[in-house]
């Protein structure tokens, strides 16, 4: 693996529920394409080919461990060789992997493999740019739940490959108190109290979304684990951070871009969460070149 990426990251991340969602997504992706009638009508079962996956632009590679999973689900007997490691930064023209197997099966899986690798590599590459922009600050980059339906876990895995950290994977990992909850409960402090009464044993961490200094003061009084500072201009952000004591984490969020993230990081929040790294990451340009074996 690349020097900065643990070799076990993929297997560690895709456990239990995450693995089930990943495999279900692969099944759906292959089912969406149906039978490749064109390839089945042209190629014999005995026709073998080799496919080379090539980067057409500079990118950070993410998703290589998906290749054998996709081929296995397609019922393909194959051999594959990786030329780079997961998390490597490669240049245009680099060959990422070679796959040998029945030509019809390789052609059927071509687009599914490229869709996954291109999408995840694009997320990892964009994430790394945001991480680089935060260098020199104490702030850690987080993702959000702004992910494509059905791709939550692969996308959040790609964020890890890019060097950031995951926010909550689902709604049960952290209790996020937002305006609707606050309005229903009659305020931040009553909302937090209701949650602690609802979950008296093993209460998940509580985070409160705040948009004003008064809301920050209320969240501090409630003794929550984290305060999200939502859509605050940097001067207001600094003032809000000054009110949050040690022991309560801070998170800046809302309209964070590559152009302003360094300034936000310099203000000193513990975390900054960015939806763009998943919902707006451009797909890395990859291709699969398939050649018959003589």
Phi and psi in degrees as GROMACS dihedral restraints (atoms count N, CA, C in turn):
[ dihedral_restraints ]
;  ai    aj    ak    al  type     phi  dphi    fc
    3     4     5     6     1   -64.3    20    10
    4     5     6     7     1   156.8    20    10
    6     7     8     9     1   -58.9    20    10
    7     8     9    10     1   -31.5    20    10
    9    10    11    12     1   -94.4    20    10
   10    11    12    13     1    -3.9    20    10
   12    13    14    15     1  -115.6    20    10
   13    14    15    16     1   119.7    20    10
   15    16    17    18     1   -60.1    20    10
   16    17    18    19     1   138.9    20    10
   18    19    20    21     1   -61.9    20    10
   19    20    21    22     1   -29.4    20    10
   21    22    23    24     1   -90.2    20    10
   22    23    24    25     1     6.3    20    10
   24    25    26    27     1   -56.9    20    10
   25    26    27    28     1   -46.8    20    10
   27    28    29    30     1   -62.5    20    10
   28    29    30    31     1   -50.5    20    10
   30    31    32    33     1   -67.3    20    10
   31    32    33    34     1   -34.2    20    10
   33    34    35    36     1   -68.6    20    10
   34    35    36    37     1   -40.8    20    10
   36    37    38    39     1   -71.4    20    10
   37    38    39    40     1   -45.4    20    10
   39    40    41    42     1   -90.9    20    10
   40    41    42    43     1    74.7    20    10
   42    43    44    45     1  -115.8    20    10
   43    44    45    46     1   155.0    20    10
   45    46    47    48     1    48.3    20    10
   46    47    48    49     1  -120.2    20    10
   48    49    50    51     1   -60.0    20    10
   49    50    51    52     1   -40.5    20    10
   51    52    53    54     1   -61.3    20    10
   52    53    54    55     1   -40.8    20    10
   54    55    56    57     1   -66.1    20    10
   55    56    57    58     1   -40.7    20    10
   57    58    59    60     1   -62.5    20    10
   58    59    60    61     1   -43.3    20    10
   60    61    62    63     1   -64.5    20    10
   61    62    63    64     1   -39.7    20    10
   63    64    65    66     1   -62.1    20    10
   64    65    66    67     1   -50.0    20    10
   66    67    68    69     1   -64.9    20    10
   67    68    69    70     1   -37.3    20    10
   69    70    71    72     1   -63.2    20    10
   70    71    72    73     1   -39.1    20    10
   72    73    74    75     1   -64.7    20    10
   73    74    75    76     1   -39.0    20    10
   75    76    77    78     1   -65.3    20    10
   76    77    78    79     1   -43.3    20    10
   78    79    80    81     1   -58.3    20    10
   79    80    81    82     1   -44.8    20    10
   81    82    83    84     1   -64.6    20    10
   82    83    84    85     1   -43.0    20    10
   84    85    86    87     1   -60.8    20    10
   85    86    87    88     1   -41.8    20    10
   87    88    89    90     1   -70.6    20    10
   88    89    90    91     1   -37.2    20    10
   90    91    92    93     1   -66.2    20    10
   91    92    93    94     1   -35.4    20    10
   93    94    95    96     1   -58.1    20    10
   94    95    96    97     1   -36.6    20    10
   96    97    98    99     1   -78.4    20    10
   97    98    99   100     1   -21.9    20    10
   99   100   101   102     1    64.7    20    10
  100   101   102   103     1  -157.2    20    10
  102   103   104   105     1   -80.3    20    10
  103   104   105   106     1   138.5    20    10
  105   106   107   108     1   -85.7    20    10
  106   107   108   109     1    80.7    20    10
  108   109   110   111     1   -63.2    20    10
  109   110   111   112     1   -32.2    20    10
  111   112   113   114     1   -62.9    20    10
  112   113   114   115     1   -52.0    20    10
  114   115   116   117     1   -66.7    20    10
  115   116   117   118     1   -39.8    20    10
  117   118   119   120     1   -64.3    20    10
  118   119   120   121     1   -30.6    20    10
  120   121   122   123     1   -79.9    20    10
  121   122   123   124     1   -19.4    20    10
  123   124   125   126     1  -100.1    20    10
  124   125   126   127     1   -42.5    20    10
  126   127   128   129     1   -98.6    20    10
  127   128   129   130     1   145.6    20    10
  129   130   131   132     1   -85.3    20    10
  130   131   132   133     1   160.0    20    10
  132   133   134   135     1   -60.3    20    10
  133   134   135   136     1   -27.1    20    10
  135   136   137   138     1   -83.8    20    10
  136   137   138   139     1    -7.4    20    10
  138   139   140   141     1   -74.9    20    10
  139   140   141   142     1   117.2    20    10
  141   142   143   144     1  -105.3    20    10
  142   143   144   145     1   153.7    20    10
  144   145   146   147     1  -147.5    20    10
  145   146   147   148     1   165.9    20    10
  147   148   149   150     1  -122.7    20    10
  148   149   150   151     1   134.6    20    10
  150   151   152   153     1  -114.8    20    10
  151   152   153   154     1   130.5    20    10
  153   154   155   156     1  -110.7    20    10
  154   155   156   157     1   125.0    20    10
  156   157   158   159     1   -93.1    20    10
  157   158   159   160     1   123.3    20    10
  159   160   161   162     1  -125.8    20    10
  160   161   162   163     1   137.4    20    10
  162   163   164   165     1   -81.1    20    10
  163   164   165   166     1   130.1    20    10
  165   166   167   168     1   -99.8    20    10
  166   167   168   169     1     1.2    20    10
  168   169   170   171     1  -154.2    20    10
  169   170   171   172     1   164.3    20    10
  171   172   173   174     1   -63.5    20    10
  172   173   174   175     1   134.7    20    10
  174   175   176   177     1  -160.2    20    10
  175   176   177   178     1   161.2    20    10
  177   178   179   180     1   -95.8    20    10
  178   179   180   181     1   130.3    20    10
  180   181   182   183     1   -86.9    20    10
  181   182   183   184     1   128.8    20    10
  183   184   185   186     1  -142.2    20    10
  184   185   186   187     1   137.1    20    10
  186   187   188   189     1   109.2    20    10
  187   188   189   190     1     2.5    20    10
  189   190   191   192     1   -56.5    20    10
  190   191   192   193     1   -38.5    20    10
  192   193   194   195     1   -64.2    20    10
  193   194   195   196     1   -11.2    20    10
  195   196   197   198     1   -76.9    20    10
  196   197   198   199     1   -21.3    20    10
  198   199   200   201     1   -57.0    20    10
  199   200   201   202     1   -54.4    20    10
  201   202   203   204     1   -65.1    20    10
  202   203   204   205     1   -31.5    20    10
  204   205   206   207     1   -63.4    20    10
  205   206   207   208     1   -44.5    20    10
  207   208   209   210     1   -64.3    20    10
  208   209   210   211     1   -43.7    20    10
  210   211   212   213     1   -65.2    20    10
  211   212   213   214     1   -39.3    20    10
  213   214   215   216     1   -64.6    20    10
  214   215   216   217     1   -41.6    20    10
  216   217   218   219     1   -65.4    20    10
  217   218   219   220     1   -28.9    20    10
  219   220   221   222     1   -80.6    20    10
  220   221   222   223     1    -1.5    20    10
  222   223   224   225     1    72.6    20    10
  223   224   225   226     1    30.0    20    10
  225   226   227   228     1   -98.0    20    10
  226   227   228   229     1   127.0    20    10
  228   229   230   231     1   -83.5    20    10
  229   230   231   232     1   122.3    20    10
  231   232   233   234     1  -147.0    20    10
  232   233   234   235     1   164.7    20    10
  234   235   236   237     1  -127.9    20    10
  235   236   237   238     1   138.8    20    10
  237   238   239   240     1  -139.5    20    10
  238   239   240   241     1   151.5    20    10
  240   241   242   243     1  -134.7    20    10
  241   242   243   244     1   130.9    20    10
  243   244   245   246     1   -95.1    20    10
  244   245   246   247     1   131.7    20    10
  246   247   248   249     1   -94.6    20    10
  247   248   249   250     1   -15.2    20    10
  249   250   251   252     1  -134.4    20    10
  250   251   252   253     1   169.3    20    10
  252   253   254   255     1  -101.6    20    10
  253   254   255   256     1   154.5    20    10
  255   256   257   258     1   -57.6    20    10
  256   257   258   259     1   129.6    20    10
  258   259   260   261     1    91.6    20    10
  259   260   261   262     1    -4.1    20    10
  261   262   263   264     1   -69.3    20    10
  262   263   264   265     1   147.0    20    10
  264   265   266   267     1   -95.2    20    10
  265   266   267   268     1   119.4    20    10
  267   268   269   270     1  -119.2    20    10
  268   269   270   271     1   160.9    20    10
  270   271   272   273     1   -99.4    20    10
  271   272   273   274     1   163.0    20    10
  273   274   275   276     1   -57.1    20    10
  274   275   276   277     1   135.2    20    10
  276   277   278   279     1    98.4    20    10
  277   278   279   280     1   -11.3    20    10
  279   280   281   282     1   -70.2    20    10
  280   281   282   283     1   137.2    20    10
  282   283   284   285     1   -88.4    20    10
  283   284   285   286     1   124.4    20    10
  285   286   287   288     1   -88.7    20    10
  286   287   288   289     1   -39.5    20    10
  288   289   290   291     1  -159.3    20    10
  289   290   291   292     1   158.2    20    10
  291   292   293   294     1  -126.7    20    10
  292   293   294   295     1   136.4    20    10
  294   295   296   297     1  -128.4    20    10
  295   296   297   298     1   132.6    20    10
  297   298   299   300     1  -119.5    20    10
  298   299   300   301     1   133.4    20    10
  300   301   302   303     1   177.8    20    10
  301   302   303   304     1  -172.2    20    10
  303   304   305   306     1   -59.5    20    10
  304   305   306   307     1   132.7    20    10
  306   307   308   309     1   -58.2    20    10
  307   308   309   310     1   -42.9    20    10
  309   310   311   312     1   -63.5    20    10
  310   311   312   313     1   -37.9    20    10
  312   313   314   315     1   -69.6    20    10
  313   314   315   316     1   -40.1    20    10
  315   316   317   318     1   -63.6    20    10
  316   317   318   319     1   -40.5    20    10
  318   319   320   321     1   -67.9    20    10
  319   320   321   322     1   -34.5    20    10
  321   322   323   324     1   -67.0    20    10
  322   323   324   325     1   -36.4    20    10
  324   325   326   327     1   -91.0    20    10
  325   326   327   328     1    -7.1    20    10
  327   328   329   330     1   -53.3    20    10
  328   329   330   331     1   -53.2    20    10
  330   331   332   333     1   -71.2    20    10
  331   332   333   334     1   -36.1    20    10
  333   334   335   336     1   -64.2    20    10
  334   335   336   337     1   -44.8    20    10
  336   337   338   339     1   -60.9    20    10
  337   338   339   340     1   -47.7    20    10
  339   340   341   342     1   -67.6    20    10
  340   341   342   343     1   -35.4    20    10
  342   343   344   345     1   -62.2    20    10
  343   344   345   346     1   -46.8    20    10
  345   346   347   348     1   -65.1    20    10
  346   347   348   349     1   -51.6    20    10
  348   349   350   351     1   -65.0    20    10
  349   350   351   352     1   -41.3    20    10
  351   352   353   354     1   -65.7    20    10
  352   353   354   355     1   -43.0    20    10
  354   355   356   357     1   -67.0    20    10
  355   356   357   358     1   -47.9    20    10
  357   358   359   360     1   -69.1    20    10
  358   359   360   361     1   -37.6    20    10
  360   361   362   363     1   -65.8    20    10
  361   362   363   364     1   -36.4    20    10
  363   364   365   366     1   -63.4    20    10
  364   365   366   367     1   -41.2    20    10
  366   367   368   369     1   -64.7    20    10
  367   368   369   370     1   -46.3    20    10
  369   370   371   372     1   -60.9    20    10
  370   371   372   373     1   -39.3    20    10
  372   373   374   375     1   -68.0    20    10
  373   374   375   376     1   -45.3    20    10
  375   376   377   378     1   -66.6    20    10
  376   377   378   379     1   -40.9    20    10
  378   379   380   381     1   -57.5    20    10
  379   380   381   382     1   -44.3    20    10
  381   382   383   384     1   -61.5    20    10
  382   383   384   385     1   -32.4    20    10
  384   385   386   387     1   -66.6    20    10
  385   386   387   388     1   -41.1    20    10
  387   388   389   390     1   -67.5    20    10
  388   389   390   391     1   -40.3    20    10
  390   391   392   393     1   -61.3    20    10
  391   392   393   394     1   -42.8    20    10
  393   394   395   396     1   -62.9    20    10
  394   395   396   397     1   -37.1    20    10
  396   397   398   399     1   -67.1    20    10
  397   398   399   400     1   -20.5    20    10
  399   400   401   402     1   -92.0    20    10
  400   401   402   403     1    -2.5    20    10
  402   403   404   405     1   -59.1    20    10
  403   404   405   406     1   138.0    20    10
  405   406   407   408     1    95.0    20    10
  406   407   408   409     1    -9.9    20    10
  408   409   410   411     1  -106.6    20    10
  409   410   411   412     1   173.0    20    10
  411   412   413   414     1   -94.4    20    10
  412   413   414   415     1     4.8    20    10
  414   415   416   417     1   -90.9    20    10
  415   416   417   418     1   136.1    20    10
  417   418   419   420     1  -101.9    20    10
  418   419   420   421     1   135.6    20    10
  420   421   422   423     1   -81.9    20    10
  421   422   423   424     1   133.0    20    10
  423   424   425   426     1  -119.4    20    10
  424   425   426   427     1   153.9    20    10
  426   427   428   429     1   -89.5    20    10
  427   428   429   430     1  -170.0    20    10
  429   430   431   432     1  -135.7    20    10
  430   431   432   433     1  -173.0    20    10
  432   433   434   435     1   -90.3    20    10
  433   434   435   436     1    12.4    20    10
  435   436   437   438     1   -81.8    20    10
  436   437   438   439     1    75.8    20    10
  438   439   440   441     1  -123.7    20    10
  439   440   441   442     1   163.6    20    10
  441   442   443   444     1   -71.4    20    10
  442   443   444   445     1   137.2    20    10
  444   445   446   447     1   -54.0    20    10
  445   446   447   448     1   130.5    20    10
  447   448   449   450     1    86.8    20    10
  448   449   450   451     1   -10.6    20    10
  450   451   452   453     1  -117.1    20    10
  451   452   453   454     1    17.1    20    10
  453   454   455   456     1   -52.4    20    10
  454   455   456   457     1   -50.6    20    10
  456   457   458   459     1   -73.7    20    10
  457   458   459   460     1   -46.3    20    10
  459   460   461   462     1   -58.5    20    10
  460   461   462   463     1   -39.3    20    10
  462   463   464   465     1   -66.9    20    10
  463   464   465   466     1   -42.2    20    10
  465   466   467   468     1   -70.0    20    10
  466   467   468   469     1   -30.4    20    10
  468   469   470   471     1   -62.7    20    10
  469   470   471   472     1   -43.6    20    10
  471   472   473   474     1   -62.7    20    10
  472   473   474   475     1   -32.7    20    10
  474   475   476   477     1   -61.1    20    10
  475   476   477   478     1   -41.2    20    10
  477   478   479   480     1   -64.1    20    10
  478   479   480   481     1   -40.5    20    10
  480   481   482   483     1   -60.5    20    10
  481   482   483   484     1   -35.4    20    10
  483   484   485   486     1   -77.5    20    10
  484   485   486   487     1    -5.7    20    10
  486   487   488   489     1   103.1    20    10
  487   488   489   490     1     5.1    20    10
  489   490   491   492     1  -100.5    20    10
  490   491   492   493     1  -173.4    20    10
  492   493   494   495     1  -121.1    20    10
  493   494   495   496     1   158.5    20    10
  495   496   497   498     1   -85.9    20    10
  496   497   498   499     1   138.3    20    10
  498   499   500   501     1   -77.5    20    10
  499   500   501   502     1  -160.3    20    10
  501   502   503   504     1   -64.6    20    10
  502   503   504   505     1   138.5    20    10
  504   505   506   507     1   -76.1    20    10
  505   506   507   508     1   -29.5    20    10
  507   508   509   510     1  -150.3    20    10
  508   509   510   511     1   179.9    20    10
  510   511   512   513     1   -71.7    20    10
  511   512   513   514     1   -14.5    20    10
  513   514   515   516     1   -94.5    20    10
  514   515   516   517     1    -8.4    20    10
  516   517   518   519     1   -78.5    20    10
  517   518   519   520     1   -26.3    20    10
  519   520   521   522     1  -149.1    20    10
  520   521   522   523     1   142.6    20    10
  522   523   524   525     1   -89.1    20    10
  523   524   525   526     1   107.5    20    10
  525   526   527   528     1   -99.7    20    10
  526   527   528   529     1   112.7    20    10
  528   529   530   531     1   -94.4    20    10
  529   530   531   532     1   116.5    20    10
  531   532   533   534     1  -118.4    20    10
  532   533   534   535     1  -174.8    20    10
  534   535   536   537     1   -59.2    20    10
  535   536   537   538     1   -38.9    20    10
  537   538   539   540     1   -62.8    20    10
  538   539   540   541     1   -39.8    20    10
  540   541   542   543     1   -67.6    20    10
  541   542   543   544     1   -41.8    20    10
  543   544   545   546     1   -64.0    20    10
  544   545   546   547     1   -43.4    20    10
  546   547   548   549     1   -62.5    20    10
  547   548   549   550     1   -43.2    20    10
  549   550   551   552     1   -67.3    20    10
  550   551   552   553     1   -37.9    20    10
  552   553   554   555     1   -82.8    20    10
  553   554   555   556     1   -16.9    20    10
  555   556   557   558     1    90.9    20    10
  556   557   558   559     1    21.6    20    10
  558   559   560   561     1   138.8    20    10
  559   560   561   562     1   168.0    20    10
  561   562   563   564     1   -66.8    20    10
  562   563   564   565     1   -48.1    20    10
  564   565   566   567     1   -63.0    20    10
  565   566   567   568     1   -46.2    20    10
  567   568   569   570     1   -61.0    20    10
  568   569   570   571     1   -36.5    20    10
  570   571   572   573     1   -63.6    20    10
  571   572   573   574     1   -43.8    20    10
  573   574   575   576     1   -66.1    20    10
  574   575   576   577     1   -40.4    20    10
  576   577   578   579     1   -62.7    20    10
  577   578   579   580     1   -41.1    20    10
  579   580   581   582     1   -63.0    20    10
  580   581   582   583     1   -39.6    20    10
  582   583   584   585     1   -65.9    20    10
  583   584   585   586     1   -41.8    20    10
  585   586   587   588     1   -67.6    20    10
  586   587   588   589     1   -31.3    20    10
  588   589   590   591     1   -73.1    20    10
  589   590   591   592     1   -35.0    20    10
  591   592   593   594     1   -70.5    20    10
  592   593   594   595     1   -32.4    20    10
  594   595   596   597     1  -127.3    20    10
  595   596   597   598     1    71.0    20    10
  597   598   599   600     1   -67.6    20    10
  598   599   600   601     1   -26.4    20    10
  600   601   602   603     1  -113.5    20    10
  601   602   603   604     1   132.4    20    10
  603   604   605   606     1    54.8    20    10
  604   605   606   607     1    47.3    20    10
  606   607   608   609     1   -64.2    20    10
  607   608   609   610     1   126.6    20    10
  609   610   611   612     1   -60.4    20    10
  610   611   612   613     1   160.5    20    10
  612   613   614   615     1   -57.7    20    10
  613   614   615   616     1   145.5    20    10
  615   616   617   618     1  -110.3    20    10
  616   617   618   619     1   128.8    20    10
  618   619   620   621     1  -120.4    20    10
  619   620   621   622     1   137.2    20    10
  621   622   623   624     1  -116.2    20    10
  622   623   624   625     1   131.0    20    10
  624   625   626   627     1   -85.0    20    10
  625   626   627   628     1   123.7    20    10
  627   628   629   630     1  -123.5    20    10
  628   629   630   631     1   139.6    20    10
  630   631   632   633     1  -118.2    20    10
  631   632   633   634     1   -10.0    20    10
  633   634   635   636     1  -132.3    20    10
  634   635   636   637     1   164.7    20    10
  636   637   638   639     1   -67.2    20    10
  637   638   639   640     1   -33.9    20    10
  639   640   641   642     1   -63.6    20    10
  640   641   642   643     1   -40.6    20    10
  642   643   644   645     1   -66.0    20    10
  643   644   645   646     1   -36.9    20    10
  645   646   647   648     1   -60.7    20    10
  646   647   648   649     1   -45.5    20    10
  648   649   650   651     1   -60.4    20    10
  649   650   651   652     1   -39.9    20    10
  651   652   653   654     1   -66.1    20    10
  652   653   654   655     1   -41.6    20    10
  654   655   656   657     1   -65.5    20    10
  655   656   657   658     1   -37.4    20    10
  657   658   659   660     1   -63.1    20    10
  658   659   660   661     1   -44.6    20    10
  660   661   662   663     1   -61.5    20    10
  661   662   663   664     1   -32.9    20    10
  663   664   665   666     1   -75.3    20    10
  664   665   666   667     1   -14.6    20    10
  666   667   668   669     1    67.9    20    10
  667   668   669   670     1    40.7    20    10
  669   670   671   672     1   -76.0    20    10
  670   671   672   673     1   168.5    20    10
  672   673   674   675     1   -79.6    20    10
  673   674   675   676     1   -32.6    20    10
  675   676   677   678     1  -147.3    20    10
  676   677   678   679     1   145.1    20    10
  678   679   680   681     1  -118.4    20    10
  679   680   681   682     1   123.3    20    10
  681   682   683   684     1   -93.2    20    10
  682   683   684   685     1   126.2    20    10
  684   685   686   687     1   -99.6    20    10
  685   686   687   688     1   103.6    20    10
  687   688   689   690     1   -95.5    20    10
  688   689   690   691     1   121.7    20    10
  690   691   692   693     1    54.4    20    10
  691   692   693   694     1    39.5    20    10
  693   694   695   696     1   -92.7    20    10
  694   695   696   697     1   131.8    20    10
  696   697   698   699     1   -61.7    20    10
  697   698   699   700     1   154.3    20    10
  699   700   701   702     1   -56.6    20    10
  700   701   702   703     1   -42.7    20    10
  702   703   704   705     1   -59.5    20    10
  703   704   705   706     1   -42.4    20    10
  705   706   707   708     1   -68.5    20    10
  706   707   708   709     1   -36.6    20    10
  708   709   710   711     1   -59.3    20    10
  709   710   711   712     1   -45.0    20    10
  711   712   713   714     1   -61.6    20    10
  712   713   714   715     1   -42.1    20    10
  714   715   716   717     1   -65.6    20    10
  715   716   717   718     1   -39.6    20    10
  717   718   719   720     1   -65.7    20    10
  718   719   720   721     1   -42.1    20    10
  720   721   722   723     1   -62.7    20    10
  721   722   723   724     1   -33.9    20    10
  723   724   725   726     1   -65.5    20    10
  724   725   726   727     1   -19.5    20    10
  726   727   728   729     1   -92.1    20    10
  727   728   729   730     1    -9.2    20    10
  729   730   731   732     1   -95.0    20    10
  730   731   732   733     1   117.8    20    10
  732   733   734   735     1   -76.9    20    10
  733   734   735   736     1   165.2    20    10
  735   736   737   738     1   -60.7    20    10
  736   737   738   739     1   144.7    20    10
  738   739   740   741     1   102.0    20    10
  739   740   741   742     1   -17.3    20    10
  741   742   743   744     1  -115.9    20    10
  742   743   744   745     1   123.2    20    10
  744   745   746   747     1   -75.1    20    10
  745   746   747   748     1   153.8    20    10
  747   748   749   750     1  -121.9    20    10
  748   749   750   751     1   145.1    20    10
  750   751   752   753     1  -140.0    20    10
  751   752   753   754     1   124.1    20    10
  753   754   755   756     1   -92.8    20    10
  754   755   756   757     1   140.1    20    10
  756   757   758   759     1  -153.0    20    10
  757   758   759   760     1   155.5    20    10
  759   760   761   762     1   102.0    20    10
  760   761   762   763     1   117.1    20    10
  762   763   764   765     1    55.5    20    10
  763   764   765   766     1    40.2    20    10
  765   766   767   768     1   -88.7    20    10
  766   767   768   769     1   128.5    20    10
  768   769   770   771     1  -128.4    20    10
  769   770   771   772     1   171.2    20    10
  771   772   773   774     1   -63.1    20    10
  772   773   774   775     1   -25.4    20    10
  774   775   776   777     1   -77.3    20    10
  775   776   777   778     1   -28.7    20    10
  777   778   779   780     1  -115.9    20    10
  778   779   780   781     1    -2.2    20    10
  780   781   782   783     1   -68.6    20    10
  781   782   783   784     1   -32.2    20    10
  783   784   785   786     1   -64.4    20    10
  784   785   786   787     1   -41.2    20    10
  786   787   788   789     1   -65.6    20    10
  787   788   789   790     1   -39.4    20    10
  789   790   791   792     1   -64.7    20    10
  790   791   792   793     1   -43.7    20    10
  792   793   794   795     1   -62.2    20    10
  793   794   795   796     1   -37.1    20    10
  795   796   797   798     1   -64.8    20    10
  796   797   798   799     1   -23.6    20    10
  798   799   800   801     1   -69.8    20    10
  799   800   801   802     1   -24.2    20    10
  801   802   803   804     1   102.6    20    10
  802   803   804   805     1    20.9    20    10
  804   805   806   807     1   -68.9    20    10
  805   806   807   808     1   156.7    20    10
  807   808   809   810     1   -65.8    20    10
  808   809   810   811     1   -39.5    20    10
  810   811   812   813     1  -136.0    20    10
  811   812   813   814     1   155.9    20    10
  813   814   815   816     1  -134.1    20    10
  814   815   816   817     1   127.2    20    10
  816   817   818   819     1  -104.2    20    10
  817   818   819   820     1   138.4    20    10
  819   820   821   822     1  -134.1    20    10
  820   821   822   823     1   115.9    20    10
  822   823   824   825     1   -75.0    20    10
  823   824   825   826     1   -26.0    20    10
  825   826   827   828     1   -60.9    20    10
  826   827   828   829     1   -28.6    20    10
  828   829   830   831     1   -67.9    20    10
  829   830   831   832     1   -19.0    20    10
  831   832   833   834     1  -108.7    20    10
  832   833   834   835     1   -50.3    20    10
  834   835   836   837     1   -78.6    20    10
  835   836   837   838     1   -14.3    20    10
  837   838   839   840     1  -127.4    20    10
  838   839   840   841     1    14.3    20    10
  840   841   842   843     1   -72.2    20    10
  841   842   843   844     1   129.4    20    10
  843   844   845   846     1   -71.4    20    10
  844   845   846   847     1   146.3    20    10
  846   847   848   849     1   -71.5    20    10
  847   848   849   850     1   131.7    20    10
  849   850   851   852     1   -67.6    20    10
  850   851   852   853     1   141.4    20    10
  852   853   854   855     1   -85.3    20    10
  853   854   855   856     1   106.6    20    10
  855   856   857   858     1  -123.4    20    10
  856   857   858   859     1   157.0    20    10
  858   859   860   861     1  -137.2    20    10
  859   860   861   862     1   157.8    20    10
  861   862   863   864     1  -119.7    20    10
  862   863   864   865     1   118.6    20    10
  864   865   866   867     1  -104.2    20    10
  865   866   867   868     1   117.4    20    10
  867   868   869   870     1  -109.2    20    10
  868   869   870   871     1   127.1    20    10
  870   871   872   873     1  -127.4    20    10
  871   872   873   874     1   140.6    20    10
  873   874   875   876     1   -69.1    20    10
  874   875   876   877     1   149.6    20    10
  876   877   878   879     1   -96.3    20    10
  877   878   879   880     1   129.6    20    10
